[in-house]
């Protein structure tokens, strides 16, 4: 398996970890009565600041993972794996790991900088596959 596909698999596992990091406190804070319901109504209580941040970080990774997956597919199917694309894939993953505590603990302006590094790494992979 290519480096980029390996990193994609790890990014998928990271997404699962992020889901757990959000779901466990959300269930404790809102109760399983609400979280197992159809959620047709807003919850009677709000999530704590940290849990709400974990939800936003998780959703952000869902969004970022779409573009990263596209980059990995283009690199892999195009046979364009290079040291640049491999390094960029690892940079993306490290940025996503660092993004979790950066968002949870409100590290400003570092959260945005970390996000930007991951985004730039993904775009680098796409551009490198076209060269």
N, CA, C and O atoms as CSV, one atom per row, in Angstrom:
chain,resi,resn,atom,element,x,y,z
A,1,UNK,N,N,0.848,-1.173,0.000
A,1,UNK,CA,C,0.000,0.000,0.000
A,1,UNK,C,C,0.893,1.236,0.000
A,1,UNK,O,O,1.930,1.269,0.662
A,2,UNK,N,N,0.475,2.244,-0.750
A,2,UNK,CA,C,1.279,3.465,-0.835
A,2,UNK,C,C,1.249,4.228,0.486
A,2,UNK,O,O,0.371,4.021,1.324
A,3,UNK,N,N,2.212,5.099,0.648
A,3,UNK,CA,C,2.272,5.943,1.843
A,3,UNK,C,C,0.997,6.769,1.960
A,3,UNK,O,O,0.419,6.880,3.041
A,4,UNK,N,N,0.564,7.344,0.848
A,4,UNK,CA,C,-0.620,8.203,0.873
A,4,UNK,C,C,-1.869,7.425,1.297
A,4,UNK,O,O,-2.689,7.932,2.063
A,5,UNK,N,N,-2.012,6.188,0.795
A,5,UNK,CA,C,-3.158,5.366,1.200
A,5,UNK,C,C,-3.068,4.968,2.668
A,5,UNK,O,O,-4.082,4.911,3.363
A,6,UNK,N,N,-1.862,4.695,3.136
A,6,UNK,CA,C,-1.672,4.385,4.557
A,6,UNK,C,C,-2.095,5.562,5.417
A,6,UNK,O,O,-2.794,5.389,6.416
A,7,UNK,N,N,-1.674,6.755,5.030
A,7,UNK,CA,C,-2.041,7.954,5.794
A,7,UNK,C,C,-3.551,8.180,5.727
A,7,UNK,O,O,-4.157,8.598,6.714
A,8,UNK,N,N,-4.158,7.910,4.582
A,8,UNK,CA,C,-5.613,8.039,4.464
A,8,UNK,C,C,-6.318,7.084,5.426
A,8,UNK,O,O,-7.290,7.464,6.078
A,9,UNK,N,N,-5.834,5.855,5.513
A,9,UNK,CA,C,-6.415,4.893,6.452
A,9,UNK,C,C,-6.266,5.387,7.889
A,9,UNK,O,O,-7.197,5.280,8.687
A,10,UNK,N,N,-5.101,5.924,8.212
A,10,UNK,CA,C,-4.880,6.466,9.556
A,10,UNK,C,C,-5.772,7.677,9.814
A,10,UNK,O,O,-6.266,7.861,10.927
A,11,UNK,N,N,-5.978,8.497,8.796
A,11,UNK,CA,C,-6.873,9.652,8.935
A,11,UNK,C,C,-8.306,9.186,9.182
A,11,UNK,O,O,-9.047,9.826,9.929
A,12,UNK,N,N,-8.696,8.080,8.561
A,12,UNK,CA,C,-10.014,7.511,8.827
A,12,UNK,C,C,-10.138,7.033,10.263
A,12,UNK,O,O,-11.171,7.231,10.902
A,13,UNK,N,N,-9.085,6.403,10.772
A,13,UNK,CA,C,-9.087,5.982,12.176
A,13,UNK,C,C,-9.116,7.188,13.103
A,13,UNK,O,O,-9.775,7.163,14.142
A,14,UNK,N,N,-8.403,8.240,12.729
A,14,UNK,CA,C,-8.433,9.468,13.521
A,14,UNK,C,C,-9.853,10.024,13.573
A,14,UNK,O,O,-10.288,10.521,14.612
A,15,UNK,N,N,-10.572,9.944,12.465
A,15,UNK,CA,C,-11.959,10.417,12.444
A,15,UNK,C,C,-12.803,9.617,13.431
A,15,UNK,O,O,-13.649,10.180,14.126
A,16,UNK,N,N,-12.575,8.312,13.493
A,16,UNK,CA,C,-13.303,7.475,14.447
A,16,UNK,C,C,-12.964,7.866,15.883
A,16,UNK,O,O,-13.846,7.912,16.741
A,17,UNK,N,N,-11.697,8.145,16.144
A,17,UNK,CA,C,-11.281,8.588,17.479
A,17,UNK,C,C,-11.947,9.919,17.818
A,17,UNK,O,O,-12.414,10.114,18.940
A,18,UNK,N,N,-11.989,10.828,16.858
A,18,UNK,CA,C,-12.634,12.116,17.103
A,18,UNK,C,C,-14.116,11.940,17.404
A,18,UNK,O,O,-14.666,12.645,18.250
A,19,UNK,N,N,-14.761,11.010,16.721
A,19,UNK,CA,C,-16.169,10.750,16.997
A,19,UNK,C,C,-16.349,10.304,18.444
A,19,UNK,O,O,-17.258,10.769,19.131
A,20,UNK,N,N,-15.488,9.406,18.904
A,20,UNK,CA,C,-15.569,8.923,20.281
A,20,UNK,C,C,-15.285,10.056,21.262
A,20,UNK,O,O,-15.970,10.188,22.277
A,21,UNK,N,N,-14.274,10.874,20.962
A,21,UNK,CA,C,-13.935,12.001,21.842
A,21,UNK,C,C,-15.083,12.994,21.968
A,21,UNK,O,O,-15.199,13.687,22.979
A,22,UNK,N,N,-15.926,13.065,20.952
A,22,UNK,CA,C,-17.108,13.923,21.023
A,22,UNK,C,C,-18.300,13.182,21.626
A,22,UNK,O,O,-18.984,13.716,22.499
A,23,UNK,N,N,-18.552,11.960,21.166
A,23,UNK,CA,C,-19.778,11.253,21.528
A,23,UNK,C,C,-19.857,10.909,23.013
A,23,UNK,O,O,-20.926,11.020,23.614
A,24,UNK,N,N,-18.754,10.499,23.606
A,24,UNK,CA,C,-18.799,10.123,25.023
A,24,UNK,C,C,-19.215,11.295,25.911
A,24,UNK,O,O,-20.167,11.156,26.679
A,25,UNK,N,N,-18.538,12.447,25.837
A,25,UNK,CA,C,-18.994,13.550,26.689
A,25,UNK,C,C,-20.376,14.074,26.287
A,25,UNK,O,O,-21.137,14.515,27.148
A,26,UNK,N,N,-20.710,14.034,24.999
A,26,UNK,CA,C,-22.033,14.500,24.568
A,26,UNK,C,C,-23.128,13.637,25.185
A,26,UNK,O,O,-24.151,14.157,25.632
A,27,UNK,N,N,-22.920,12.327,25.211
A,27,UNK,CA,C,-23.897,11.435,25.843
A,27,UNK,C,C,-24.013,11.702,27.334
A,27,UNK,O,O,-25.110,11.657,27.891
A,28,UNK,N,N,-22.896,11.977,27.978
A,28,UNK,CA,C,-22.923,12.258,29.415
A,28,UNK,C,C,-23.606,13.598,29.692
A,28,UNK,O,O,-24.330,13.732,30.678
A,29,UNK,N,N,-23.382,14.570,28.842
A,29,UNK,CA,C,-23.942,15.903,29.069
A,29,UNK,C,C,-25.414,16.007,28.679
A,29,UNK,O,O,-26.193,16.657,29.377
A,30,UNK,N,N,-25.800,15.380,27.582
A,30,UNK,CA,C,-27.172,15.504,27.080
A,30,UNK,C,C,-28.062,14.341,27.496
A,30,UNK,O,O,-29.288,14.447,27.467
A,31,UNK,N,N,-27.444,13.236,27.880
A,31,UNK,CA,C,-28.200,12.049,28.248
A,31,UNK,C,C,-28.510,11.205,27.025
A,31,UNK,O,O,-28.708,11.722,25.925
A,32,UNK,N,N,-28.550,9.906,27.237
A,32,UNK,CA,C,-28.802,9.000,26.118
A,32,UNK,C,C,-30.234,9.093,25.622
A,32,UNK,O,O,-30.523,8.708,24.489
A,33,UNK,N,N,-31.138,9.602,26.459
A,33,UNK,CA,C,-32.514,9.794,26.001
A,33,UNK,C,C,-32.562,10.728,24.809
A,33,UNK,O,O,-33.312,10.503,23.859
A,34,UNK,N,N,-31.760,11.777,24.865
A,34,UNK,CA,C,-31.727,12.716,23.739
A,34,UNK,C,C,-30.853,12.191,22.604
A,34,UNK,O,O,-31.264,12.215,21.444
A,35,UNK,N,N,-29.663,11.722,22.926
A,35,UNK,CA,C,-28.729,11.336,21.859
A,35,UNK,C,C,-29.187,10.096,21.092
A,35,UNK,O,O,-28.756,9.884,19.958
A,36,UNK,N,N,-30.049,9.278,21.688
A,36,UNK,CA,C,-30.566,8.111,20.967
A,36,UNK,C,C,-31.925,8.392,20.327
A,36,UNK,O,O,-32.519,7.508,19.710
A,37,UNK,N,N,-32.410,9.612,20.474
A,37,UNK,CA,C,-33.700,9.981,19.877
A,37,UNK,C,C,-33.509,10.411,18.425
A,37,UNK,O,O,-32.393,10.423,17.906
A,38,UNK,N,N,-34.615,10.762,17.786
A,38,UNK,CA,C,-34.561,11.261,16.406
A,38,UNK,C,C,-34.060,12.704,16.356
A,38,UNK,O,O,-33.791,13.233,15.278
A,39,UNK,N,N,-33.937,13.329,17.507
A,39,UNK,CA,C,-33.436,14.707,17.646
A,39,UNK,C,C,-34.238,15.700,16.809
A,39,UNK,O,O,-33.684,16.576,16.144
A,40,UNK,N,N,-35.559,15.536,16.864
A,40,UNK,CA,C,-36.436,16.465,16.154
A,40,UNK,C,C,-36.502,17.823,16.836
A,40,UNK,O,O,-36.847,18.823,16.206
A,41,UNK,N,N,-36.173,17.859,18.117
A,41,UNK,CA,C,-36.185,19.105,18.886
A,41,UNK,C,C,-34.775,19.382,19.387
A,41,UNK,O,O,-33.979,18.457,19.547
A,42,UNK,N,N,-34.462,20.654,19.637
A,42,UNK,CA,C,-33.138,20.957,20.200
A,42,UNK,C,C,-33.008,20.348,21.598
A,42,UNK,O,O,-34.015,20.120,22.270
A,43,UNK,N,N,-31.784,20.086,22.036
A,43,UNK,CA,C,-31.606,19.510,23.375
A,43,UNK,C,C,-32.035,20.498,24.454
A,43,UNK,O,O,-32.006,21.712,24.251
A,44,UNK,N,N,-32.431,19.959,25.599
A,44,UNK,CA,C,-32.851,20.817,26.710
A,44,UNK,C,C,-31.653,21.485,27.380
A,44,UNK,O,O,-31.801,22.501,28.060
A,45,UNK,N,N,-30.473,20.915,27.187
A,45,UNK,CA,C,-29.239,21.499,27.727
A,45,UNK,C,C,-28.261,21.705,26.582
A,45,UNK,O,O,-28.313,21.006,25.569
A,46,UNK,N,N,-27.377,22.666,26.754
A,46,UNK,CA,C,-26.331,22.885,25.761
A,46,UNK,C,C,-25.112,22.038,26.105
A,46,UNK,O,O,-24.886,21.668,27.257
A,47,UNK,N,N,-24.342,21.747,25.072
A,47,UNK,CA,C,-23.067,21.068,25.288
A,47,UNK,C,C,-22.115,22.017,25.998
A,47,UNK,O,O,-22.225,23.236,25.863
A,48,UNK,N,N,-21.183,21.456,26.752
A,48,UNK,CA,C,-20.141,22.286,27.353
A,48,UNK,C,C,-19.303,22.897,26.231
A,48,UNK,O,O,-19.352,22.440,25.089
A,49,UNK,N,N,-18.553,23.909,26.559
A,49,UNK,CA,C,-17.723,24.577,25.555
A,49,UNK,C,C,-16.755,23.586,24.912
A,49,UNK,O,O,-16.607,23.560,23.690
A,50,UNK,N,N,-16.102,22.779,25.732
A,50,UNK,CA,C,-15.117,21.834,25.190
A,50,UNK,C,C,-15.776,20.777,24.313
A,50,UNK,O,O,-15.255,20.446,23.247
A,51,UNK,N,N,-16.909,20.246,24.747
A,51,UNK,CA,C,-17.591,19.227,23.943
A,51,UNK,C,C,-18.091,19.819,22.631
A,51,UNK,O,O,-17.996,19.172,21.589
A,52,UNK,N,N,-18.615,21.025,22.667
A,52,UNK,CA,C,-19.056,21.686,21.433
A,52,UNK,C,C,-17.870,21.921,20.503
A,52,UNK,O,O,-17.996,21.791,19.285
A,53,UNK,N,N,-16.735,22.260,21.068
A,53,UNK,CA,C,-15.529,22.430,20.242
A,53,UNK,C,C,-15.099,21.105,19.629
A,53,UNK,O,O,-14.675,21.059,18.474
A,54,UNK,N,N,-15.207,20.030,20.400
A,54,UNK,CA,C,-14.849,18.710,19.866
A,54,UNK,C,C,-15.778,18.335,18.707
A,54,UNK,O,O,-15.346,17.717,17.734
A,55,UNK,N,N,-17.051,18.713,18.817
A,55,UNK,CA,C,-17.982,18.449,17.723
A,55,UNK,C,C,-17.581,19.228,16.475
A,55,UNK,O,O,-17.593,18.690,15.368
A,56,UNK,N,N,-17.227,20.494,16.660
A,56,UNK,CA,C,-16.823,21.306,15.512
A,56,UNK,C,C,-15.512,20.797,14.912
A,56,UNK,O,O,-15.353,20.795,13.691
A,57,UNK,N,N,-14.576,20.368,15.753
A,57,UNK,CA,C,-13.317,19.814,15.241
A,57,UNK,C,C,-13.579,18.532,14.452
A,57,UNK,O,O,-12.969,18.303,13.407
A,58,UNK,N,N,-14.487,17.700,14.957
A,58,UNK,CA,C,-14.840,16.466,14.254
A,58,UNK,C,C,-15.477,16.788,12.899
A,58,UNK,O,O,-15.112,16.202,11.880
A,59,UNK,N,N,-16.420,17.715,12.896
A,59,UNK,CA,C,-17.073,18.093,11.639
A,59,UNK,C,C,-16.079,18.708,10.665
A,59,UNK,O,O,-16.168,18.487,9.458
A,60,UNK,N,N,-15.132,19.482,11.192
A,60,UNK,CA,C,-14.114,20.080,10.338
A,60,UNK,C,C,-13.265,18.996,9.684
A,60,UNK,O,O,-12.883,19.112,8.520
A,61,UNK,N,N,-12.972,17.938,10.444
A,61,UNK,CA,C,-12.176,16.853,9.865
A,61,UNK,C,C,-12.972,16.111,8.797
A,61,UNK,O,O,-12.405,15.698,7.785
A,62,UNK,N,N,-14.288,15.933,9.008
A,62,UNK,CA,C,-15.109,15.331,7.948
A,62,UNK,C,C,-14.948,16.128,6.658
A,62,UNK,O,O,-14.781,15.557,5.581
A,63,UNK,N,N,-14.999,17.447,6.778
A,63,UNK,CA,C,-14.877,18.310,5.599
A,63,UNK,C,C,-13.484,18.217,4.983
A,63,UNK,O,O,-13.353,18.076,3.767
A,64,UNK,N,N,-12.454,18.292,5.806
A,64,UNK,CA,C,-11.081,18.214,5.311
A,64,UNK,C,C,-10.743,16.858,4.724
A,64,UNK,O,O,-9.954,16.752,3.786
A,65,UNK,N,N,-11.349,15.821,5.287
A,65,UNK,CA,C,-11.075,14.460,4.827
A,65,UNK,C,C,-11.572,14.242,3.399
A,65,UNK,O,O,-11.014,13.428,2.664
A,66,UNK,N,N,-12.607,14.958,3.013
A,66,UNK,CA,C,-13.110,14.840,1.637
A,66,UNK,C,C,-12.029,15.280,0.650
A,66,UNK,O,O,-11.720,14.557,-0.297
A,67,UNK,N,N,-11.456,16.459,0.869
A,67,UNK,CA,C,-10.428,16.971,-0.037
A,67,UNK,C,C,-9.162,16.118,0.032
A,67,UNK,O,O,-8.525,15.863,-0.990
A,68,UNK,N,N,-8.802,15.678,1.239
A,68,UNK,CA,C,-7.619,14.837,1.376
A,68,UNK,C,C,-7.818,13.509,0.646
A,68,UNK,O,O,-6.898,13.020,-0.010
A,69,UNK,N,N,-9.003,12.928,0.752
A,69,UNK,CA,C,-9.289,11.682,0.038
A,69,UNK,C,C,-9.163,11.888,-1.463
A,69,UNK,O,O,-8.594,11.049,-2.161
A,70,UNK,N,N,-9.690,13.000,-1.962
A,70,UNK,CA,C,-9.559,13.326,-3.380
A,70,UNK,C,C,-8.087,13.395,-3.765
A,70,UNK,O,O,-7.682,12.858,-4.796
A,71,UNK,N,N,-7.286,14.061,-2.932
A,71,UNK,CA,C,-5.856,14.190,-3.220
A,71,UNK,C,C,-5.185,12.820,-3.280
A,71,UNK,O,O,-4.389,12.553,-4.180
A,72,UNK,N,N,-5.506,11.960,-2.327
A,72,UNK,CA,C,-4.909,10.620,-2.296
A,72,UNK,C,C,-5.339,9.807,-3.518
A,72,UNK,O,O,-4.524,9.098,-4.108
A,73,UNK,N,N,-6.596,9.906,-3.893
A,73,UNK,CA,C,-7.083,9.166,-5.066
A,73,UNK,C,C,-6.379,9.643,-6.329
A,73,UNK,O,O,-5.949,8.830,-7.147
A,74,UNK,N,N,-6.259,10.956,-6.490
A,74,UNK,CA,C,-5.598,11.506,-7.683
A,74,UNK,C,C,-4.134,11.072,-7.733
A,74,UNK,O,O,-3.644,10.645,-8.779
A,75,UNK,N,N,-3.446,11.181,-6.609
A,75,UNK,CA,C,-2.035,10.786,-6.558
A,75,UNK,C,C,-1.889,9.292,-6.840
A,75,UNK,O,O,-1.027,8.882,-7.617
A,76,UNK,N,N,-2.734,8.486,-6.208
A,76,UNK,CA,C,-2.616,7.032,-6.334
A,76,UNK,C,C,-2.992,6.542,-7.733
A,76,UNK,O,O,-2.226,5.816,-8.365
A,77,UNK,N,N,-4.162,6.938,-8.210
A,77,UNK,CA,C,-4.605,6.466,-9.527
A,77,UNK,C,C,-3.772,7.056,-10.658
A,77,UNK,O,O,-3.627,6.448,-11.718
A,78,UNK,N,N,-3.228,8.245,-10.421
A,78,UNK,CA,C,-2.373,8.859,-11.434
A,78,UNK,C,C,-0.940,8.376,-11.382
A,78,UNK,O,O,-0.123,8.769,-12.214
A,79,UNK,N,N,-0.621,7.525,-10.413
A,79,UNK,CA,C,0.748,7.030,-10.282
A,79,UNK,C,C,1.743,8.148,-10.028
A,79,UNK,O,O,2.869,8.111,-10.523
A,80,UNK,N,N,1.327,9.141,-9.254
A,80,UNK,CA,C,2.150,10.333,-9.039
A,80,UNK,C,C,2.745,10.424,-7.635
A,80,UNK,O,O,3.125,11.513,-7.204
A,81,UNK,N,N,2.833,9.326,-6.925
A,81,UNK,CA,C,3.402,9.342,-5.583
A,81,UNK,C,C,4.885,9.707,-5.641
A,81,UNK,O,O,5.673,9.071,-6.342
A,82,UNK,N,N,5.240,10.735,-4.897
A,82,UNK,CA,C,6.631,11.192,-4.810
A,82,UNK,C,C,6.943,11.501,-3.354
A,82,UNK,O,O,6.073,11.407,-2.488
A,83,UNK,N,N,8.173,11.865,-3.098
A,83,UNK,CA,C,8.539,12.280,-1.743
A,83,UNK,C,C,7.712,13.489,-1.310
A,83,UNK,O,O,7.378,13.630,-0.133
A,84,UNK,N,N,7.387,14.350,-2.254
A,84,UNK,CA,C,6.577,15.542,-1.935
A,84,UNK,C,C,5.178,15.136,-1.495
A,84,UNK,O,O,4.696,15.608,-0.466
A,85,UNK,N,N,4.518,14.264,-2.262
A,85,UNK,CA,C,3.150,13.877,-1.907
A,85,UNK,C,C,3.121,13.037,-0.629
A,85,UNK,O,O,2.187,13.137,0.166
A,86,UNK,N,N,4.140,12.218,-0.441
A,86,UNK,CA,C,4.211,11.407,0.773
A,86,UNK,C,C,4.411,12.283,2.008
A,86,UNK,O,O,3.759,12.085,3.033
A,87,UNK,N,N,5.311,13.245,1.901
A,87,UNK,CA,C,5.548,14.163,3.020
A,87,UNK,C,C,4.306,14.997,3.296
A,87,UNK,O,O,3.932,15.197,4.452
A,88,UNK,N,N,3.670,15.481,2.242
A,88,UNK,CA,C,2.462,16.292,2.407
A,88,UNK,C,C,1.355,15.488,3.091
A,88,UNK,O,O,0.609,16.032,3.905
A,89,UNK,N,N,1.245,14.209,2.769
A,89,UNK,CA,C,0.234,13.368,3.413
A,89,UNK,C,C,0.490,13.274,4.915
A,89,UNK,O,O,-0.435,13.407,5.716
A,90,UNK,N,N,1.744,13.046,5.293
A,90,UNK,CA,C,2.081,12.980,6.722
A,90,UNK,C,C,1.865,14.325,7.407
A,90,UNK,O,O,1.396,14.377,8.544
A,91,UNK,N,N,2.201,15.402,6.724
A,91,UNK,CA,C,1.978,16.741,7.290
A,91,UNK,C,C,0.489,16.947,7.546
A,91,UNK,O,O,0.104,17.471,8.591
A,92,UNK,N,N,-0.352,16.534,6.588
A,92,UNK,CA,C,-1.804,16.635,6.772
A,92,UNK,C,C,-2.228,15.903,8.042
A,92,UNK,O,O,-2.955,16.456,8.867
A,93,UNK,N,N,-1.775,14.660,8.198
A,93,UNK,CA,C,-2.196,13.860,9.344
A,93,UNK,C,C,-1.722,14.473,10.660
A,93,UNK,O,O,-2.488,14.546,11.621
A,94,UNK,N,N,-0.478,14.908,10.706
A,94,UNK,CA,C,0.036,15.540,11.929
A,94,UNK,C,C,-0.764,16.801,12.240
A,94,UNK,O,O,-1.091,17.061,13.398
A,95,UNK,N,N,-1.077,17.579,11.219
A,95,UNK,CA,C,-1.872,18.794,11.424
A,95,UNK,C,C,-3.248,18.442,11.980
A,95,UNK,O,O,-3.752,19.130,12.868
A,96,UNK,N,N,-3.857,17.380,11.466
A,96,UNK,CA,C,-5.189,16.991,11.953
A,96,UNK,C,C,-5.123,16.521,13.397
A,96,UNK,O,O,-6.034,16.799,14.177
A,97,UNK,N,N,-4.070,15.821,13.764
A,97,UNK,CA,C,-3.914,15.384,15.156
A,97,UNK,C,C,-3.744,16.600,16.061
A,97,UNK,O,O,-4.373,16.682,17.116
A,98,UNK,N,N,-2.900,17.541,15.657
A,98,UNK,CA,C,-2.669,18.744,16.461
A,98,UNK,C,C,-3.896,19.648,16.517
A,98,UNK,O,O,-4.075,20.400,17.476
A,99,UNK,N,N,-4.731,19.575,15.500
A,99,UNK,CA,C,-5.922,20.422,15.434
A,99,UNK,C,C,-6.909,20.099,16.558
A,99,UNK,O,O,-7.633,20.981,17.020
A,100,UNK,N,N,-6.940,18.854,16.992
A,100,UNK,CA,C,-7.895,18.446,18.031
A,100,UNK,C,C,-7.654,19.206,19.334
A,100,UNK,O,O,-8.570,19.875,19.813
A,101,UNK,N,N,-6.457,19.134,19.932
A,101,UNK,CA,C,-6.265,19.915,21.160
A,101,UNK,C,C,-6.277,21.419,20.897
A,101,UNK,O,O,-6.687,22.195,21.761
A,102,UNK,N,N,-5.833,21.833,19.715
A,102,UNK,CA,C,-5.843,23.266,19.403
A,102,UNK,C,C,-7.261,23.811,19.444
A,102,UNK,O,O,-7.490,24.914,19.940
A,103,UNK,N,N,-8.207,23.050,18.928
A,103,UNK,CA,C,-9.603,23.492,18.945
A,103,UNK,C,C,-10.189,23.327,20.341
A,103,UNK,O,O,-10.849,24.234,20.849
A,104,UNK,N,N,-9.953,22.182,20.960
A,104,UNK,CA,C,-10.535,21.896,22.274
A,104,UNK,C,C,-10.113,22.919,23.325
A,104,UNK,O,O,-10.914,23.314,24.172
A,105,UNK,N,N,-8.856,23.344,23.264
A,105,UNK,CA,C,-8.340,24.265,24.275
A,105,UNK,C,C,-8.316,25.716,23.815
A,105,UNK,O,O,-7.832,26.592,24.531
A,106,UNK,N,N,-8.838,25.965,22.621
A,106,UNK,CA,C,-8.958,27.336,22.132
A,106,UNK,C,C,-7.631,28.019,21.865
A,106,UNK,O,O,-7.470,29.199,22.176
A,107,UNK,N,N,-6.680,27.298,21.294
A,107,UNK,CA,C,-5.368,27.892,20.995
A,107,UNK,C,C,-5.500,28.847,19.812
A,107,UNK,O,O,-5.608,28.422,18.662
A,108,UNK,N,N,-5.489,30.133,20.113
A,108,UNK,CA,C,-5.552,31.139,19.046
A,108,UNK,C,C,-4.216,31.833,18.973
A,108,UNK,O,O,-3.648,32.113,20.029
A,109,UNK,N,N,-3.685,32.124,17.848
A,109,UNK,CA,C,-4.166,31.861,16.492
A,109,UNK,C,C,-3.699,30.510,15.959
A,109,UNK,O,O,-3.849,30.225,14.771
A,110,UNK,N,N,-3.135,29.681,16.830
A,110,UNK,CA,C,-2.504,28.429,16.391
A,110,UNK,C,C,-3.475,27.464,15.741
A,110,UNK,O,O,-3.105,26.744,14.813
A,111,UNK,N,N,-4.723,27.439,16.218
A,111,UNK,CA,C,-5.700,26.525,15.617
A,111,UNK,C,C,-5.831,26.799,14.126
A,111,UNK,O,O,-5.797,25.879,13.309
A,112,UNK,N,N,-5.980,28.066,13.783
A,112,UNK,CA,C,-6.122,28.427,12.363
A,112,UNK,C,C,-4.847,28.133,11.581
A,112,UNK,O,O,-4.907,27.696,10.432
A,113,UNK,N,N,-3.705,28.369,12.198
A,113,UNK,CA,C,-2.429,28.088,11.527
A,113,UNK,C,C,-2.284,26.589,11.269
A,113,UNK,O,O,-1.849,26.177,10.194
A,114,UNK,N,N,-2.647,25.783,12.255
A,114,UNK,CA,C,-2.569,24.328,12.099
A,114,UNK,C,C,-3.515,23.873,10.991
A,114,UNK,O,O,-3.152,23.042,10.159
A,115,UNK,N,N,-4.731,24.422,10.985
A,115,UNK,CA,C,-5.681,24.087,9.918
A,115,UNK,C,C,-5.087,24.445,8.556
A,115,UNK,O,O,-5.163,23.657,7.614
A,116,UNK,N,N,-4.500,25.630,8.459
A,116,UNK,CA,C,-3.920,26.089,7.199
A,116,UNK,C,C,-2.804,25.186,6.710
A,116,UNK,O,O,-2.681,24.940,5.510
A,117,UNK,N,N,-1.992,24.691,7.628
A,117,UNK,CA,C,-0.906,23.775,7.255
A,117,UNK,C,C,-1.482,22.493,6.653
A,117,UNK,O,O,-0.997,22.017,5.627
A,118,UNK,N,N,-2.510,21.936,7.285
A,118,UNK,CA,C,-3.143,20.731,6.753
A,118,UNK,C,C,-3.782,20.963,5.399
A,118,UNK,O,O,-3.675,20.126,4.503
A,119,UNK,N,N,-4.448,22.105,5.247
A,119,UNK,CA,C,-5.078,22.444,3.972
A,119,UNK,C,C,-4.019,22.619,2.886
A,119,UNK,O,O,-4.166,22.099,1.780
A,120,UNK,N,N,-2.953,23.352,3.204
A,120,UNK,CA,C,-1.875,23.576,2.237
A,120,UNK,C,C,-1.220,22.251,1.837
A,120,UNK,O,O,-0.876,22.057,0.671
A,121,UNK,N,N,-1.047,21.348,2.791
A,121,UNK,CA,C,-0.455,20.036,2.484
A,121,UNK,C,C,-1.334,19.269,1.503
A,121,UNK,O,O,-0.829,18.616,0.589
A,122,UNK,N,N,-2.640,19.348,1.691
A,122,UNK,CA,C,-3.567,18.662,0.792
A,122,UNK,C,C,-3.513,19.254,-0.609
A,122,UNK,O,O,-3.442,18.521,-1.595
A,123,UNK,N,N,-3.547,20.569,-0.694
A,123,UNK,CA,C,-3.477,21.236,-1.999
A,123,UNK,C,C,-2.141,20.929,-2.676
A,123,UNK,O,O,-2.086,20.758,-3.894
A,124,UNK,N,N,-1.077,20.859,-1.896
A,124,UNK,CA,C,0.240,20.509,-2.436
A,124,UNK,C,C,0.199,19.141,-3.107
A,124,UNK,O,O,0.784,18.953,-4.174
A,125,UNK,N,N,-0.484,18.196,-2.491
A,125,UNK,CA,C,-0.595,16.862,-3.086
A,125,UNK,C,C,-1.300,16.923,-4.440
A,125,UNK,O,O,-0.872,16.280,-5.398
A,126,UNK,N,N,-2.369,17.689,-4.511
A,126,UNK,CA,C,-3.124,17.787,-5.767
A,126,UNK,C,C,-2.280,18.452,-6.850
A,126,UNK,O,O,-2.204,17.966,-7.978
A,127,UNK,N,N,-1.650,19.562,-6.496
A,127,UNK,CA,C,-0.815,20.275,-7.474
A,127,UNK,C,C,0.348,19.391,-7.923
A,127,UNK,O,O,0.657,19.328,-9.113
A,128,UNK,N,N,0.992,18.708,-6.971
A,128,UNK,CA,C,2.131,17.838,-7.312
A,128,UNK,C,C,1.710,16.713,-8.253
A,128,UNK,O,O,2.498,16.274,-9.090
A,129,UNK,N,N,0.485,16.254,-8.120
A,129,UNK,CA,C,0.030,15.168,-9.002
A,129,UNK,C,C,-0.201,15.652,-10.429
A,129,UNK,O,O,-0.241,14.847,-11.360
A,130,UNK,N,N,-0.351,16.942,-10.604
A,130,UNK,CA,C,-0.589,17.509,-11.936
A,130,UNK,C,C,0.695,17.896,-12.657
A,130,UNK,O,O,0.687,18.157,-13.860
A,131,UNK,N,N,1.784,17.931,-11.925
A,131,UNK,CA,C,3.058,18.371,-12.515
A,131,UNK,C,C,3.775,17.198,-13.165
A,131,UNK,O,O,4.863,17.367,-13.715
